[in-house]
Amino acid sequence: MSHPPVYERVALIGLGLIAGSMALAMKRAGLAGEIVGTARTAATREVALKRGLCDRVCETAAEAVEDADLVVLCVPVGAMETIAIEIAPHLAPGATVTDVGSVKRAVIDAVAPHIPDGIHFIPGHPLAGTEQSGPEAGFAELFENRFTLLIDDGADPDAIARLARLWTEMGARVEVMDADHHDLVLAVTSHTPHLIAYTMVGVADDLRRVTDSEVIKYSAAGFRDFTRIAASDPTMWRDVFLTNKDATLEILGRFTEELFALQRAIRTGDGEMLHDYFTRTRAIRRGIIDAGQDTATPDFGRGGGKR
């Protein structure tokens, strides 16, 4: 027996990796009666139609949100306010507006003042992604067993439960948390690691000019992981660091302190400190695997999986 869709009409504003994956996951599970999308460029809109991500593609966000009972903002954080201003007069009464941005306090500050009365605004963040971007990159399994965090900023509990059900039906594990706590946690688990990856690849690029490409040719697993992370969308990550400045700087300060401690241990030959430190950090990696957020299966950069 088939179940009715969670939302009759879903509007996706922006049609990149996350929106494309949401569309495919919703279609696979019959979670939306109709999916309408829009994107800034005609080329992106064309690819989205060709891939079947949307039932209809509109040229403007204002047109896309008409009569939608769920609107998902899938644009860089820096573009959120402009989109919110555009769509506000066209939102259907009782609709839910959410987003998929990596920063939450800045999104609330940018979007909430423009949301009309009677509209449910529930910021969100699926902790899933790849280094790929664009409508070609989406796949229905992206959210399976990954966490999606919803921010309770005073929205109606029934609206939150309905949105949580959508994410759960797409395969995600849903938790609700405060915006500021979200931004601090993500500064540790995502934002600062990305900044370190960008920095390490930049250092290697400087060295590559001296070593005649040996850094690239002989890259081992650690450097390959850095380059994978550093291949992420530059516009998105620029906006993340500019809008989650305080939390990122706090964690960078703590990282610098840890780095100085390791430098001191290496300089003084303190092998016991290094061994104890690496033992503790190794346990964190095992915890990530035990939580089902990664696998211990090695691939050694030889195509151990499509994603």
KOLVO-647792 format. One record per residue (C-alpha): residue number from 0; residue in three letters; chain; x, y, z. Coordinates in Angstrom, 1 decimal. Layout:
// KOLVO-647792
SITE_NUM_Ala_A_X_Y_Z $
...
END
This chain:
// KOLVO-647792
SITE_0_Met_A_0.0_0.0_0.0 $
SITE_1_Ser_A_1.5_3.3_-1.1 $
SITE_2_His_A_1.7_6.2_1.4 $
SITE_3_Pro_A_0.8_9.8_0.5 $
SITE_4_Pro_A_3.7_12.2_0.0 $
SITE_5_Val_A_5.1_14.1_2.9 $
SITE_6_Tyr_A_4.8_17.3_0.9 $
SITE_7_Glu_A_2.6_17.9_-2.2 $
SITE_8_Arg_A_5.0_20.4_-3.8 $
SITE_9_Val_A_8.6_20.9_-3.0 $
SITE_10_Ala_A_10.6_23.9_-4.4 $
SITE_11_Leu_A_14.4_23.5_-4.6 $
SITE_12_Ile_A_16.2_26.8_-4.9 $
SITE_13_Gly_A_19.6_26.0_-6.3 $
SITE_14_Leu_A_20.2_22.7_-8.0 $
SITE_15_Gly_A_23.6_21.4_-7.0 $
SITE_16_Leu_A_24.8_18.3_-5.3 $
SITE_17_Ile_A_22.5_18.5_-2.2 $
SITE_18_Ala_A_19.4_19.6_-4.0 $
SITE_19_Gly_A_19.9_17.0_-6.8 $
SITE_20_Ser_A_20.4_14.2_-4.2 $
SITE_21_Met_A_17.3_15.4_-2.3 $
SITE_22_Ala_A_15.3_15.3_-5.5 $
SITE_23_Leu_A_16.4_11.8_-6.4 $
SITE_24_Ala_A_15.9_10.5_-2.9 $
SITE_25_Met_A_12.4_12.1_-2.7 $
SITE_26_Lys_A_11.4_10.6_-6.1 $
SITE_27_Arg_A_12.7_7.2_-5.1 $
SITE_28_Ala_A_10.6_7.1_-2.0 $
SITE_29_Gly_A_7.6_9.0_-3.3 $
SITE_30_Leu_A_8.0_11.7_-0.7 $
SITE_31_Ala_A_6.9_14.7_-2.9 $
SITE_32_Gly_A_3.9_15.0_-5.2 $
SITE_33_Glu_A_5.8_17.5_-7.4 $
SITE_34_Ile_A_9.3_18.8_-7.4 $
SITE_35_Val_A_9.9_22.3_-8.8 $
SITE_36_Gly_A_13.4_23.7_-9.1 $
SITE_37_Thr_A_15.3_26.7_-10.2 $
SITE_38_Ala_A_19.0_27.7_-10.6 $
SITE_39_Arg_A_20.9_30.8_-11.4 $
SITE_40_Thr_A_22.1_29.6_-14.8 $
SITE_41_Ala_A_20.2_28.2_-17.8 $
SITE_42_Ala_A_22.8_25.4_-18.2 $
SITE_43_Thr_A_22.2_24.1_-14.7 $
SITE_44_Arg_A_18.4_24.2_-15.2 $
SITE_45_Glu_A_18.8_22.3_-18.4 $
SITE_46_Val_A_20.9_19.5_-16.8 $
SITE_47_Ala_A_18.4_19.2_-13.9 $
SITE_48_Leu_A_15.6_18.7_-16.4 $
SITE_49_Lys_A_17.6_16.2_-18.5 $
SITE_50_Arg_A_18.5_14.2_-15.3 $
SITE_51_Gly_A_14.9_14.2_-14.2 $
SITE_52_Leu_A_15.7_15.9_-10.9 $
SITE_53_Cys_A_12.6_18.1_-11.2 $
SITE_54_Asp_A_9.1_17.8_-12.7 $
SITE_55_Arg_A_9.3_21.5_-13.6 $
SITE_56_Val_A_12.2_24.0_-13.7 $
SITE_57_Cys_A_11.5_27.7_-13.4 $
SITE_58_Glu_A_13.7_30.7_-14.3 $
SITE_59_Thr_A_13.2_32.5_-11.0 $
SITE_60_Ala_A_12.9_31.6_-7.4 $
SITE_61_Ala_A_9.8_33.6_-7.0 $
SITE_62_Glu_A_8.0_31.5_-9.6 $
SITE_63_Ala_A_9.4_28.2_-8.2 $
SITE_64_Val_A_8.0_28.7_-4.7 $
SITE_65_Glu_A_4.4_29.4_-5.8 $
SITE_66_Asp_A_2.0_27.0_-4.0 $
SITE_67_Ala_A_4.9_25.0_-2.6 $
SITE_68_Asp_A_4.4_23.6_0.9 $
SITE_69_Leu_A_8.1_23.1_1.3 $
SITE_70_Val_A_10.9_25.4_0.1 $
SITE_71_Val_A_14.5_24.3_0.4 $
SITE_72_Leu_A_17.2_27.0_0.0 $
SITE_73_Cys_A_20.2_25.2_-1.5 $
SITE_74_Val_A_22.3_28.2_-2.3 $
SITE_75_Pro_A_25.6_29.5_-0.8 $
SITE_76_Val_A_25.1_31.1_2.6 $
SITE_77_Gly_A_26.1_34.5_1.2 $
SITE_78_Ala_A_23.1_34.4_-1.2 $
SITE_79_Met_A_20.5_33.4_1.3 $
SITE_80_Glu_A_19.2_36.9_2.1 $
SITE_81_Thr_A_18.8_37.9_-1.5 $
SITE_82_Ile_A_16.8_34.8_-2.2 $
SITE_83_Ala_A_14.7_35.2_1.0 $
SITE_84_Ile_A_13.8_38.8_-0.1 $
SITE_85_Glu_A_12.8_37.5_-3.5 $
SITE_86_Ile_A_10.6_34.7_-2.4 $
SITE_87_Ala_A_8.9_36.2_0.6 $
SITE_88_Pro_A_5.9_37.8_-1.2 $
SITE_89_His_A_5.3_34.5_-3.1 $
SITE_90_Leu_A_5.3_31.9_-0.3 $
SITE_91_Ala_A_2.1_30.0_0.3 $
SITE_92_Pro_A_0.4_30.4_3.7 $
SITE_93_Gly_A_1.5_27.6_6.0 $
SITE_94_Ala_A_4.5_26.6_3.9 $
SITE_95_Thr_A_7.8_25.5_5.5 $
SITE_96_Val_A_11.1_27.1_4.5 $
SITE_97_Thr_A_14.3_25.3_5.3 $
SITE_98_Asp_A_17.9_25.4_4.0 $
SITE_99_Val_A_20.9_23.1_3.7 $
SITE_100_Gly_A_23.7_25.6_4.6 $
SITE_101_Ser_A_26.7_24.6_6.7 $
SITE_102_Val_A_26.3_27.6_9.0 $
SITE_103_Lys_A_23.2_28.3_10.9 $
SITE_104_Arg_A_23.3_31.5_13.0 $
SITE_105_Ala_A_24.2_33.5_9.9 $
SITE_106_Val_A_21.4_31.9_7.9 $
SITE_107_Ile_A_18.9_32.7_10.6 $
SITE_108_Asp_A_20.1_36.3_10.7 $
SITE_109_Ala_A_19.9_36.6_6.9 $
SITE_110_Val_A_16.6_34.8_6.3 $
SITE_111_Ala_A_14.3_35.0_9.4 $
SITE_112_Pro_A_13.6_38.7_9.2 $
SITE_113_His_A_12.1_38.3_5.7 $
SITE_114_Ile_A_9.9_35.3_6.5 $
SITE_115_Pro_A_6.2_36.4_6.6 $
SITE_116_Asp_A_3.9_35.5_9.5 $
SITE_117_Gly_A_2.3_32.1_9.0 $
SITE_118_Ile_A_5.4_30.6_7.4 $
SITE_119_His_A_7.4_28.0_9.3 $
SITE_120_Phe_A_11.2_28.6_9.1 $
SITE_121_Ile_A_13.3_25.6_10.1 $
SITE_122_Pro_A_17.0_25.9_9.3 $
SITE_123_Gly_A_18.6_22.6_8.5 $
SITE_124_His_A_22.0_21.0_7.6 $
SITE_125_Pro_A_22.5_17.6_6.1 $
SITE_126_Leu_A_25.9_16.3_7.1 $
SITE_127_Ala_A_26.5_14.7_3.8 $
SITE_128_Gly_A_28.3_15.6_0.7 $
SITE_129_Thr_A_31.2_14.9_-1.6 $
SITE_130_Glu_A_33.9_17.1_-3.2 $
SITE_131_Gln_A_31.7_17.2_-6.4 $
SITE_132_Ser_A_29.2_19.9_-7.2 $
SITE_133_Gly_A_26.5_20.7_-9.7 $
SITE_134_Pro_A_23.4_18.9_-10.8 $
SITE_135_Glu_A_25.3_16.0_-12.3 $
SITE_136_Ala_A_26.8_15.1_-8.9 $
SITE_137_Gly_A_23.6_14.2_-7.0 $
SITE_138_Phe_A_22.7_10.6_-6.1 $
SITE_139_Ala_A_19.7_9.3_-4.1 $
SITE_140_Glu_A_21.8_7.4_-1.5 $
SITE_141_Leu_A_23.8_10.5_-0.3 $
SITE_142_Phe_A_21.9_10.9_3.0 $
SITE_143_Glu_A_21.7_7.3_4.0 $
SITE_144_Asn_A_22.8_6.8_7.6 $
SITE_145_Arg_A_24.1_10.4_7.7 $
SITE_146_Phe_A_22.9_13.0_10.2 $
SITE_147_Thr_A_20.7_15.9_9.3 $
SITE_148_Leu_A_20.6_18.6_12.0 $
SITE_149_Leu_A_17.5_20.8_12.3 $
SITE_150_Ile_A_17.5_24.0_14.2 $
SITE_151_Asp_A_14.6_24.7_16.5 $
SITE_152_Asp_A_14.3_28.5_16.4 $
SITE_153_Gly_A_10.8_28.6_17.7 $
SITE_154_Ala_A_9.0_26.9_14.8 $
SITE_155_Asp_A_5.8_24.9_15.2 $
SITE_156_Pro_A_6.6_21.4_16.6 $
SITE_157_Asp_A_4.4_19.7_14.0 $
SITE_158_Ala_A_6.2_21.5_11.2 $
SITE_159_Ile_A_9.5_20.3_12.6 $
SITE_160_Ala_A_8.3_16.8_12.9 $
SITE_161_Arg_A_7.0_16.8_9.3 $
SITE_162_Leu_A_10.4_18.0_8.0 $
SITE_163_Ala_A_12.2_15.5_10.2 $
SITE_164_Arg_A_10.0_12.8_8.7 $
SITE_165_Leu_A_11.0_13.8_5.2 $
SITE_166_Trp_A_14.7_13.6_6.1 $
SITE_167_Thr_A_14.2_10.3_7.8 $
SITE_168_Glu_A_12.4_8.8_4.8 $
SITE_169_Met_A_15.4_9.9_2.7 $
SITE_170_Gly_A_17.6_7.8_4.9 $
SITE_171_Ala_A_19.0_10.4_7.2 $
SITE_172_Arg_A_19.3_10.3_11.0 $
SITE_173_Val_A_17.7_13.5_12.4 $
SITE_174_Glu_A_18.6_15.5_15.5 $
SITE_175_Val_A_17.5_18.9_16.6 $
SITE_176_Met_A_20.0_21.4_18.2 $
SITE_177_Asp_A_20.6_25.1_18.9 $
SITE_178_Ala_A_22.1_27.2_16.1 $
SITE_179_Asp_A_25.2_28.4_18.0 $
SITE_180_His_A_26.0_25.0_19.3 $
SITE_181_His_A_25.7_23.7_15.7 $
SITE_182_Asp_A_28.2_26.3_14.4 $
SITE_183_Leu_A_30.7_25.4_17.1 $
SITE_184_Val_A_30.4_21.7_16.5 $
SITE_185_Leu_A_30.7_22.1_12.8 $
SITE_186_Ala_A_33.7_24.3_13.2 $
SITE_187_Val_A_35.4_21.3_14.8 $
SITE_188_Thr_A_34.1_18.5_12.6 $
SITE_189_Ser_A_34.0_20.3_9.2 $
SITE_190_His_A_35.0_23.9_8.8 $
SITE_191_Thr_A_38.5_23.9_10.4 $
SITE_192_Pro_A_39.5_20.5_8.8 $
SITE_193_His_A_38.6_22.0_5.4 $
SITE_194_Leu_A_40.7_25.1_6.1 $
SITE_195_Ile_A_43.6_22.9_7.2 $
SITE_196_Ala_A_43.2_20.9_4.0 $
SITE_197_Tyr_A_43.2_24.0_1.8 $
SITE_198_Thr_A_46.3_25.2_3.6 $
SITE_199_Met_A_48.2_21.9_3.3 $
SITE_200_Val_A_47.5_21.7_-0.4 $
SITE_201_Gly_A_48.6_25.3_-0.8 $
SITE_202_Val_A_51.9_24.5_1.0 $
SITE_203_Ala_A_52.4_21.4_-1.2 $
SITE_204_Asp_A_51.7_23.5_-4.3 $
SITE_205_Asp_A_54.5_25.9_-3.3 $
SITE_206_Leu_A_56.8_22.9_-2.7 $
SITE_207_Arg_A_55.8_21.3_-6.0 $
SITE_208_Arg_A_57.4_24.2_-7.9 $
SITE_209_Val_A_60.7_23.3_-6.3 $
SITE_210_Thr_A_60.5_19.5_-6.6 $
SITE_211_Asp_A_59.3_19.3_-10.2 $
SITE_212_Ser_A_55.9_17.8_-9.5 $
SITE_213_Glu_A_57.1_15.0_-7.1 $
SITE_214_Val_A_54.6_16.1_-4.5 $
SITE_215_Ile_A_51.8_15.3_-7.0 $
SITE_216_Lys_A_53.5_12.1_-8.4 $
SITE_217_Tyr_A_54.3_10.6_-5.1 $
SITE_218_Ser_A_51.3_11.7_-3.1 $
SITE_219_Ala_A_50.3_9.1_-0.5 $
SITE_220_Ala_A_46.9_8.5_1.2 $
SITE_221_Gly_A_47.1_11.4_3.6 $
SITE_222_Phe_A_47.8_14.0_0.9 $
SITE_223_Arg_A_45.2_12.4_-1.4 $
SITE_224_Asp_A_42.6_12.9_1.4 $
SITE_225_Phe_A_43.7_16.5_1.8 $
SITE_226_Thr_A_43.3_17.2_-2.0 $
SITE_227_Arg_A_39.9_15.5_-2.0 $
SITE_228_Ile_A_38.6_17.9_0.7 $
SITE_229_Ala_A_40.3_20.9_-0.8 $
SITE_230_Ala_A_38.5_20.2_-4.1 $
SITE_231_Ser_A_35.2_21.3_-2.6 $
SITE_232_Asp_A_33.1_24.2_-3.9 $
SITE_233_Pro_A_35.2_27.4_-3.3 $
SITE_234_Thr_A_32.1_29.7_-3.2 $
SITE_235_Met_A_30.4_27.7_-0.6 $
SITE_236_Trp_A_33.5_27.5_1.6 $
SITE_237_Arg_A_34.4_31.1_1.2 $
SITE_238_Asp_A_30.9_31.9_2.6 $
SITE_239_Val_A_31.2_29.3_5.4 $
SITE_240_Phe_A_34.4_30.9_6.8 $
SITE_241_Leu_A_33.1_34.5_6.5 $
SITE_242_Thr_A_29.8_33.6_8.2 $
SITE_243_Asn_A_31.1_31.3_10.9 $
SITE_244_Lys_A_34.1_33.4_11.7 $
SITE_245_Asp_A_34.0_33.4_15.5 $
SITE_246_Ala_A_33.6_29.6_16.0 $
SITE_247_Thr_A_36.2_28.8_13.3 $
SITE_248_Leu_A_38.8_31.2_14.8 $
SITE_249_Glu_A_38.2_29.7_18.3 $
SITE_250_Ile_A_38.9_26.2_17.0 $
SITE_251_Leu_A_41.9_27.4_14.9 $
SITE_252_Gly_A_43.3_28.9_18.1 $
SITE_253_Arg_A_42.9_25.6_19.9 $
SITE_254_Phe_A_44.4_23.8_16.9 $
SITE_255_Thr_A_47.4_26.1_16.9 $
SITE_256_Glu_A_48.0_25.3_20.6 $
SITE_257_Glu_A_47.9_21.6_19.9 $
SITE_258_Leu_A_50.3_22.0_17.0 $
SITE_259_Phe_A_52.8_23.9_19.1 $
SITE_260_Ala_A_52.6_21.1_21.7 $
SITE_261_Leu_A_53.4_18.5_19.0 $
SITE_262_Gln_A_56.2_20.6_17.6 $
SITE_263_Arg_A_57.7_20.8_21.1 $
SITE_264_Ala_A_57.4_17.0_21.5 $
SITE_265_Ile_A_59.1_16.4_18.2 $
SITE_266_Arg_A_61.9_18.9_18.9 $
SITE_267_Thr_A_62.6_17.5_22.4 $
SITE_268_Gly_A_62.3_13.8_21.3 $
SITE_269_Asp_A_59.3_13.2_23.6 $
SITE_270_Gly_A_58.2_9.9_22.1 $
SITE_271_Glu_A_55.9_9.1_25.0 $
SITE_272_Met_A_53.9_12.2_24.5 $
SITE_273_Leu_A_53.6_11.5_20.8 $
SITE_274_His_A_52.5_7.9_21.3 $
SITE_275_Asp_A_49.9_8.8_23.9 $
SITE_276_Tyr_A_48.5_11.6_21.7 $
SITE_277_Phe_A_48.2_9.4_18.6 $
SITE_278_Thr_A_46.6_6.7_20.7 $
SITE_279_Arg_A_43.9_9.0_21.9 $
SITE_280_Thr_A_43.3_10.4_18.4 $
SITE_281_Arg_A_43.2_6.9_16.9 $
SITE_282_Ala_A_40.3_6.1_19.3 $
SITE_283_Ile_A_38.3_9.0_17.8 $
SITE_284_Arg_A_38.7_7.5_14.3 $
SITE_285_Arg_A_37.5_4.1_15.6 $
SITE_286_Gly_A_34.5_5.9_17.2 $
SITE_287_Ile_A_33.5_7.4_13.9 $
SITE_288_Ile_A_33.6_3.9_12.3 $
SITE_289_Asp_A_31.6_2.4_15.2 $
SITE_290_Ala_A_29.0_5.2_14.7 $
SITE_291_Gly_A_28.5_4.1_11.1 $
SITE_292_Gln_A_29.8_7.4_9.7 $
SITE_293_Asp_A_32.6_5.7_7.7 $
SITE_294_Thr_A_34.0_2.3_7.0 $
SITE_295_Ala_A_37.3_0.7_7.9 $
SITE_296_Thr_A_37.5_-0.9_4.4 $
SITE_297_Pro_A_40.7_0.3_2.6 $
SITE_298_Asp_A_40.7_1.4_-1.0 $
SITE_299_Phe_A_44.2_2.9_-1.3 $
SITE_300_Gly_A_43.0_5.4_-3.9 $
SITE_301_Arg_A_42.2_2.6_-6.3 $
SITE_302_Gly_A_38.5_3.0_-6.8 $
SITE_303_Gly_A_37.1_1.3_-3.7 $
SITE_304_Gly_A_33.7_2.9_-4.3 $
SITE_305_Lys_A_32.0_5.3_-6.7 $
SITE_306_Arg_A_31.4_7.9_-4.0 $
END
